[in-house]
């Protein structure tokens, strides 16, 4: 990210201005400096202007008088400073200003700053021309479009609430929460300053920019910026700047460009960091042409701080989609006033042709064997013939790695890599490139072994792409591909029928079936196969073996005796017609929202699933509510079941479970257990009760508020309870219909003191928590 003129991006966006080195007097900006006492003085050596210096000295004396009170505080108290920039255009002068951190900026957004102008030629001092502060958010929103995301971001920095200390990710009040809020505030401040530099109209709306058009050419003006608030609120040191109103002449951008080739069609440009410009235009033209093209749609700001450890990282710009040729690049920079510089030095880049042709595809390799000749015909195709394609080169990979230990003594890494890959690639056709329109070649392969063949497409820049290598089987050393989709069925008598999809290799001859009782055992060949060529195979498993499964895998053998890899593993289940042991309840309890049960289940290894059933006491049919499968129950002594049925105040719930093995044999339903599940009995409902003594009527009036929605839907009535003075408990006093919201207690006597409370009692016996308690004391009658 490019640092702004006012603020460098990094960490907390802390600003540091170097006015004198950035904008010299020749740029129509005059700056003030500080003497040893911290007072502002004018650099007379750099101020070579035809004005009366006594006027400036008098104005400086008056300015120092304004600052004396704050200067005395700087040694003991925190005093925030205001930074100012100014640029003249002959018909106007633009003032830019900013504080150095978040705190004064946030305060000044509310109070604003007075901008005071002094005219040295006419000796007019302290002419207040503006109160600079942000627009209110309604005017701000009306000024800019709803789709202007930059303006919206500026509004958020000014009017957004931000994170409060009591709402941080860290514990409120801790050092972590303080740092979290501090970092957020500094980032908000830095973002506001960056936006103000990128958009002049937004900077004006934010109160950070002012255009003074009531000026005369050639006149020296002084501008004094002072906060519109008392130093008791915040100590802010005013800003002061002098400028002669002359036409502005942009200077050339002095940054030198560097380049590197980043992709087959991309050039990466870079230039050194500078505080002079906040963003750039990158311009390009092709060599030999005069017209320049701006490559960026908006002023470009580089975001490179995370790519480099340097405090001032270079800026980077990627120009993509570049065709081969020579190009000229140059920069124009935007400064803090939004002015664009004159073009910088030109930089030439030559983009080489790095885009290779599209690869061909090998269609067929045919070996022809004669009495004394062996030839190979290689056919290929290519979908696109590029204009710069010069032809094809067929390559063959020969050689084999015979001694792995010899790799330690290879002379070069390339030689070792070549050995590991099975050899190096050599052209099958010597001293020529096949024509672009060729689609096959016939080569002599006598003396060669089976190897890999590819076709390279070559263009005029010697870029190459390669077809997917294909085997050229001169000697058949290639094993066939394995069969796939292995599946099987087992009958009640133990007869296993397995089948598979045949190998897709043309030279596959027959298949071998291997079996084992466990995956950790050695697989053995099923006997009596005699070069089995079918894809269905029958085997018989013993029903007496204490192993629930039988495993199979198959491989293919070709005519040359090469073995394929094994197929995927197939598992079949031995039939078991013995029912699993019955299940029974171990522990259970009922809570307000669930029924918990722990069942002891069958320990058999071939247990397939356990099913849970439930019914109400007034029902005759069981309903299956849950199934636990093999991976959930196998090897576990108990099964935990948690059910959350609908609460019922009078009817009981019954439960039973059933275990089933892999053959489908069931234990039948276990002994049933029953529970009364009433659910939650008392609900927390906020009832608001009010009471008052009507002396004129001689009774107590009680009224209450009830929420529109209650936690359950059921008929109900109100129960009014009271506790007389001296009693320890509340006693139910009156039952009141649900459509009532008040009650008159006429039975209370003078001199009595009573505490009332109210609750809801539902028809099924459930209730709500009591309302608030209201105490009423009845005065005694006067004698």
N, C-alpha and C positions, 0 to 999 in steps of 0.2 A: 504493500500500500504506500502510495506517495505521500510524504509529509506535506502538510499545508504550510502556507507562508507564516501564519500565526502559530500553528501547532504541529509538532512532530508526532506521528503516530507510533505508539509503543508503550506498553505498560498502561499508564494512566493518562496519556495525552497531555503531559505537562508541557506548557508553552514556554518558549524562550525566543525572544525577538532580538535580532541584531540589526537595528535600523540603519546605522551609519554605513555598515559594510554592504548592505543589500541595496539601498537606494541612495546614491550619491547626489550631490547638489545639481549635477548636470542633468539629472532626471527630473528636475523641477520640484524636488522635495528637500526641505531644510529641517534638520532634526536638532533637538536639544540634547546636551549631555549633562552629567552631574559633576559638580566640583567636590572637593574633599569633605565639605560639610553637608553633602547630599542635596544641595540646592541646584536648580536647573540654570544653566548658562548657555550662551550661544557660542558655537565654534566659529570665531571670527575669521580664522584662516580659510575655512571652507566656504564662507558666505561671501562670495565675490559678486555682490549685487549692488546696483546703483541706488541705494537708499540711505536715508539719514540714520546713522547708527545710534544717535542719541535717543531717537524715538524707540528703537528696539531695546536699548538699555533701560529706558524708563519703564517699558512694558515688562521687561524681565524683572525689574525691581518690584513692580506691583505683583507680578506672578509669584515671586519668592515670598512676598508678604502673605499671600494666600496660603502658601505651603508651610510656613514656619511652624504653625501649631501642630500639624501632622508630623513634620520632621522630628520634632522633639519626642514624639511618642514611639518612633520606630525602634529605638534602642530598648524600650521596655515592653511594647505591645505589638501585636500582629497588625501590620498595615498592608492592605492589599493595593497593588498598583494597577493603573490603567495604561494600556499600550495603545499608541495611535500611529496611523499612517495617513499620508495625504498625497494626492496627485492632481496636478493642474492640467487643464485642457485648453486654456485660453478663454473659452466661454463659460467654463464651470470648474469647480474644484470638488473632488470626491474625497470624503473623509471616511476612513475605516478605523474601527477601534475594537478592543476586546479586553476583558480582564484576563488574569493569568490562571484562574482555576474556578472550580464549580461554585464555591460559597459566594464570592462577590457577584458572580454572574446571576445566580438565583435571586439574590436580594435586588440587584439593579433591574432585573426583569420586571419587578413590581414597582420600584420607585422611579426608575429612569435616570438619565443624565442630561444636564443642560449643556448645550453646545454654545460656547461664547466665541464671537469673532471680533478680531481687532484689525482695523484698517490703518496701517502705518503711514501711508501716503497722506491721508486726510486726518490723521491723529484721532481716529474714532476708536475708543477702547470699550471693551465689555458690551458688545452688542449681542444679546442673547437671541439666537436665530432658531433654535429648535430644542424640544424636549425629546430625547431619543429613548424609546422603549418599545417593546414588541407590541404589535397590534393585538387586540383581543381576539379570542379564538373564533368568534363569529365573523369578524371582518377578514381574518386570515383565511377561513374556509371559503368565503365568498370571493376572495381575490384569486384563488387558485382552483384549478380543475379538480374534480373528484378523482381523476385518474393520475394526478401528479403525485407519485409516490414519494418523491424527494421532499415536496412541500409538506406532505402528511408526516414524514419522519421528523421534519423540523418542528411541526406542531407538537408531536409527541415529546420531543426533548424539552419544550417550554412548558406545556400544560399537563404532561403526564405526571401521575402521582408518585411513581417509583415505589420501591420496597421500604416498608417501615421497619424500625428496629425490632418491633415485637412480632414481625412476620417473616423472619429470615429462615434459611435452611439450618443455620447454626442456632444454638440455644440463645434465646433473646437475652440481651445484656452481656453476652460473652464477647471476648475479643474477636472471635470469628464472625459474629453477627455485625460488629462495628466495621470490620474490614470489608465484609460483603457489601454493606450499604455504601461505604466509601468508594470502593472500586466501581460500583454501579454508577454512582454520581459522577465520577471522573470520566467514565466512558460516555455517559450522556453528554457531558460538557464537551468532550473531544468530538463527538459526532456532530453536535451543533456547530462547532467552529469549522469542521470540514465542509458541512453543507453550506455555511455562509460563504466560504471561499469558492465553492463550485457554482453557486447561483447568486448573481448580483441582486435579482429581484427578491429572492428569499432573504438575503442579508439585509435589505432595506426593510422588509416586513418584520424581521427579527430585531430591528432597532440597532443593528451593528454597522450600518452604512448610511451615509447622508450625502446628497448631491447639492452643493451650494451653487446656484445659478445666478445669484445676485452679486456677481463679482465683475471687476474690470480687468482687462488685459494689462499685464506688466506691473500690477500692484502687488506689494508684499502684504500678505495676510498672516495673522496669527490665530490659532484655534486653541481654545481652552475647554477641556471636558471635565465637568465637576459633577459629582453624584447629587441627586435630588433627595438627600436624606442626611440626618444629623450624624455626626461622628459617634454619638452615643449608641447608635444602632449598629454600625459597622465602620471600621476605620478604613477608608478607601482613599488613596492618594490620587489627586486629579492628574489628567494627562495634558501635555502642552506640545504644540508643534507649529512650525513656521513654514510657509510655502509662498513662492512667487508665482503668480498666475501667468504661465507661458504655455503655448501649445505643446502637447505631448507627442514625442517622436519615438515610436517603438524601436528598441534595439534588437539586433539579431540574437537568436538563441545560440549560445557558445558551446553547447554540449556536443561532444563527439560520439558518433554511433559506432557500435561494434556488432558483429553478426556471427551466427553459426547456423549450419544446416540442421534443422530439427526433425525433418521428416522427408519423405519422397517428394512432397509438394509444399513444404513449410520452411520458412526462414524465421529464426528467433533473433530479434533485435534487442540490444541492451544499451543503456547509457548511464553515466554516473549519477549518484544522488546529488540533489541541489535543493536549497531552500528558496531559490528564486521563483520557482513555478510550482503551482499546486496540481496542474494537469497539463496535457499535451494534445496536439494534433500530430499524427504521423502521416506524412505525405509520401507518395511514390509515383514514379513515372518510369516507363520502359526506356531503355537507352535508345537514343535517336528520336524520341518523341518529346514534345514540349509541354504537353498538358499534364498537370499534377492531379492526382486523385487522393482525397483524404480517406484513409483506411478505417478510421473510427467514426461511428455514428454520433457519439457524444464525446466531450472532452475526456481523454483517457487518463486514468489514475492507476498506476501500477500497484499491485498488492503482493509484494515480495518479501515482507518482513519475516514470514515463517520459513522462507527458503534459505536464508543466509544467517549466519551468526553475527555478521557485521552490524554495528549499530546503525549505519547508513547504507542499507543494501541498494544495489543498482536496480533500475527500473527495467522491466522486461515486457516485450510485445511480440506475439506470435502472428506472423503473416502467413495464412494458410491458403491452399488452393492455387499456389504459384506454379505457373508453367515454366519449363526450362528457358533460360535466357538471361540477359543482363538487366539489372534494375538499379535505379537511383532512389535513395531515401533521404529525407530530411525531417527536422523537427520544428514545430512552433509551440512555444510555451504560453500558458495562461497564468498571469500573476494574481495577486490578492485583489486587484481591482477589476478582474475579469477581462483585462486587455490581453490581446494576443501579440506575441513578439513577432519580429521579422524572422524569415526563415533562417535556420542554422546551417552549418556546413553540410555539403552533400556527401553521401556515402554510397559507394557502388558495391553491389553484390551480384555475383554470378551464380545462378541456380542451375546446377548440372541436371542431366536427365537421370534420375534415380528410379523411375517407375518401370518395373520389368513388364514384359508381355504377360498375357494370361497364359496359364499352363495348359499344355495339351493333355489328352487322356489316352492311355494305351487301351486299344480295343481287343486285340488278340495277338498271341504269340504262337506260331506254328512251327514245330520241328519236323524237318524232312530229312529222312535217312536214306542215302543211296549206298551203292556198293563200296564206294571209297570217299563219299562226301557226307557231311552233316551241315545243313544250313538251317537258319532260323529266319522266318519272315515275321517282322514286327509291324503291325497295323496300328495307327493312331488317328485321332481326330482333334481339331481345335475349333472352338466356336467363333473366335474372332481373329482376323488376320490384321494386325496393326500396320500402319504405314511404315514404321521403322523396323519391322521384323525382317531379319536377314536370313533366317532359316532354323534348322534343327540339328542337334547332335545327339545320337544314341549313345548311352553309357552303360557299361557292364561292371558289376562289382564282383571281384574275384578274390580268392584266397580265403583261408580259414585259420582260426586261432588254435594252434596245436599245444602250446605250452604257456599256461597262464603265468607261471613263475618268471618266464622270460621278460614279462612286461617291466620288471624292476630294472632291467638293463637296457631298455630301449634308449636310443640316442635322443629322441625328441618326444615331446608330448603328442605331437601330431601323429607320429608313428604308433604310439601306444593307442591313441584314439582309433586309428585306422584298424589296428589289430582287434580291438574290442568290437568294432562294427563288422568284423568279418572280412575285411580287406579294403582296398581303395578302389575308387571308380576310374575306369579307363574308357576312352572312346572306342566304340565298335567299328567306326568308319574313320580311317586315317586321312589326315591332311585335307579335309574338305568339310563344308557345312552343307547339309541338305537344303534344297530350295524351299521357300515359304509355302508353296503349293503342294509339296510332296506329302503323302499320307501313309506311305509304307516304305520299308527298306528290307533287303535280303542280305544277310551277312553269313560268312563262313564261321562255324563254331567248332570246327575240329580242334581237339586238344583242350577244350574248355569244359569245366564241370558245371553242374547246376548252380545258378547264381541269380542275382537280381538285376533287372533291366529297367532303365528309365529313359525318357526322351526330354532333352533340354531345349526350350525355345530361347533364341538369342536375338537381341535387337542391336541396332547400330552403335549404342553406347555400351555394348557388351554386358547388359543386364540379362540375367538368366532366371527362368523359372523351370520347374521340373514336374513331370508327370508323376503320379503316385507309383512308386516302384512295384513291379510285378515279377513273380518268379519265372525264370526260364529254366524248365526242367529238362536238362540234357541227360543227366542221370537222375533216376527217381529216388531221391533221398528225403522227399517231403512226406510227412505222415498225413493221413487223412484227417478231416475235421471230425469231432466227436458227434455221436447221436445226441438228440435233444428231446425235451418234452417227455421225460420219463414219468410214467404213471402206472398204477396197479390197483387190483382188487383182490380181496381174500374171501373165500367161502367159509361157511360154518365148519366144513370138514378139514380146513387148513390148506386148501389148494389156492396158491397165489398165481394170478395171471398179470404179467407186466407187459407193457408195450412202450414204444418210443418212435419218434420221428427219425427216419434214416439220415445218415451222414450225407451232406450235400456234395462231398468230394466224388468225382466221377469214377475214381479208381478204388472206391471202398468195396471190399470183397465179402467179408463176413463179420460177425459180432461175437463178443465174448461177454458173459454175464458173471459178475462177482457178487458174493454175499457175505454177511457177517451179522452176529447177534447184537453187536454194539459198535458205535463209531470208533471206540478206542481199540477194538480188536483188529486183527489182520484179515483183510478181505481175501477170500479164496474163490477159485474158479468153480462154478457150479458144474458137476461132472456130466458126462454123456452129451456134450454139445455138438461135436463133430462139425466144425466150421458152420455154425448156425447162421443162415442167411435171412431168416424171417425177422419181422419186427414185433412179433408176439411170442412170449415165452411163459411156460408154466413151470412152477416149482411147488413143492409140498413142504410145509413147515410143521414141526412137532408141536402138539398142544400141551405137552407135559413140561416143557422148559419154562423155568421161572424167569422169563424175559418177556416183557410186554410187546417188544417190537422186533422186526426183522428188517435189515437194511440191504439195498441193492444198488449197483452201479454197472454201467455198460460201456464198452469201448469198441471202436471199429478197427479192422485190419485191412490194409490194401493189398493189391496183387503182389507188390514187392515185399510184403511182410512188415511194413511199417505200422506201428501201433499209434492210434490216436490218443488224445487225452481222454480221461474218463468223463462220462456224462455227469449231470447233477445227481445228487444222492436222493434215493427214494426210500421212504420209511413206510412199512405196512404194520398193522397191529394184529397180533395173534388173537384168535378168538378165545374168549374167556366167558363161559356160561355160568360161572359161579357168581352169585350176587355179592356185591360189596357188603361189608359189615354195617349194621344199622347205625344211624346217627342218633344222638340224644343231647338234651339241653344240659349245659354246664353252669352257666351264670347268666342272670338277667336282672334288669331293673328298669324303672320307668321314670323319666324326667318330665318337665313341663312341656318339652317340645319333641321328644323322641322316645322310642322303645329300643333298648339295647339288649341283644341276645348273643351269647357265645355258645356255639354248638361244637360238640366233639364229633368229628367226621371220620369217614373210613380211611385207613392208612394204606390201602392197596396202591401199587405203583401205576396201575392202568386206570385209575379213576379219571373219568373224562370231564364230569361236571356235577355240580350240586345246584338243585333248584329249590327256591324258597316259596312257600304258599301261604296265603292269608285268607281268612273269611271272618265275617261278623257273626255273632251268636244267633242272630235271627236269619242267617242265610244257610243254605244247604250245600252250595257249590263252593269249591276252593278256587281262588284266583292266584296264578303264578305271578309274583311281583318282582323276582330277581333271579338271574342265573349267574353262577360263578364257574368259569371254565377251567380247563386243565392247568394252565399256567398260574391260576390264582389259588388252586386248592391242592395241587400235587405236592406231597412231602410236608404238608402242614397238619398238625394234630387237631387244630381247632379252626373254626370259621366265625368271624365276628360279623353280625348282621345288625345294622341300624336302620330302623323304619320310622318314618314320620307321617303316620296316617292322619286323617281328619279327626279332630277331637270329638268324642261322643260321651255324653254325660251319663248314659244309662246302659248302653250296649257294650259288650266286651269284644275284644279282638282275639282270634285264635290263629296260631302259627304252627307249621310243620315243615319239615324239609325232606328231600329225597336225593340220594346219591346214585349216579349212573356210571358204569364203566365203559371202556372203549367199544365193547361189543354191543352195548345198548342194554345190558342187564341192570335192572333197578333194584334198590333196596325196598321200594315202596315207601309210603309216607311214614315218617317217624311218629312217636307219641306227640300229641299236640299240647301246646302250652297256651294259656290265655291271660289277657291283661285288660284292665280297665284303664283306658287312656282318655282322661278328661282334658288334657292340655293345660293351658294357662288359665288360672282361676281368677286372678286379680289383675286388672289392667290399669296402667297409669294414664289417667285422663285428666287434663287440667280443668277442674271445676272452679269457677270463681263465685264465691258467696259473699253477699253484702247484707247488712242488717242495720236497721235504725229504729229508735223509739219514737213513736208518734204520741207526744204528750196530749195533743188535742183530741186524739182518738182513743187513747188509753190502751194501745196494743203495739206489738213489735211487727214491723214489716220486713220480711226476708225476701230477697230476689237473687237469682243466680244466672250465670251464663254457661251454656253447654256447647262444645264444638259441634260443627255441622256433621262431621263424620265420626262415628264411634268405631272402635277396633273390631267389633263383631256386629253382625246383623241378627238381632233377637229382640222380642218384646221385653220391656223393662219398665221400672218405676223408680221414683226417687225415695230415698229414706233419709229423713231429717232426724238427726240425733242431737241431744243436748246434755250438758253437764252442769248441774246446779252447784252453787257455791258449797264447798265442804265435801262434795262427792269426788271419788277418785276415778270414776269411769264414765264414758259417754253411754247414755241409754237411748235406744231407738225411741223416737217421740212421735213421728207421724210418717205415714206412707202417702206419697203424693203422685198423682198420675203423670205420665211422661209428657203430656201436652201442656203442663203447667210450668211456669217459670217464676212463681212467687207464692208466698204463703203469709197469712196474718196469724200471729200467735196472740190470742186473746186471753190465754190462761196464765200468763205470767203476772205475778203480784208485785205491788209496790215494795221496794226495798230489796227485791231479789236480784241476784247477779247470775247470769246464765251465759255459757259458752255454746255456740251452735256449730255444727258442721254437717255437710251433705255428701251423699254418695249415691251411685246408681247401682241398683240390684236387678240383674237380668232374670228372666223367667226360669232359666235352667240352673240358677244358683250361682252363676259367676257375678262378679261385682267389679267396681272401680275403686281406685284409691280415694280416700276422703278428700273433700275440698279443704280450703283454708279454714281456720277456726276464727269465729267472730264472737267477741265478748260484748254483751249488753248488760248494763247495770241500770236498774229502774230506781229512780229517786223515791224516797218515802214521801207520803202525803204530809203536807204541812198541817199542823194542828191549829 
